Amino acid sequence: MNGPLIAVVLFGLAALGGLFLAALRFKEKDLPLPVALVHGAVAASGLVTLLVSVLRSGDPTKGLLPIALGLFVVAALGGFVLFSFHLRKKLLPVPLMLIHALVAVAGYACLLFAVFGKPPTT
């Protein structure tokens, strides 16, 4: 399995954890720290895997992989801020959660297009 495909799997798993955490937040329930840690660790693993793939590519400035990487870096920064709220036992701000999720989804879309190609046109 190649690096970008591994990143697809890792970010997909991280997204599931993120959806679970977001659902709990919207229900105003306590967020389990272990789930937040696993979400972050799996996403970080995907980020490192994607970074290595971009650096090993012939030209790391071309294509969708570097764009996906940049978007995931921005999402990770938002994730660190969200995690700081979690550690301080404060409610996660919904607008920041949504921005974090939207940037990550945009990165995931770029990654999927880079790995699997463009969808067929109708």
PyMOL commands that set and color helices and strands:
alter all, ss='L'
color gray80, all
select helices_A, chain A and resi 3-26+33-56+64-87+94-116
alter helices_A, ss='H'
color red, helices_A
deselect
rebuild
show_as cartoon
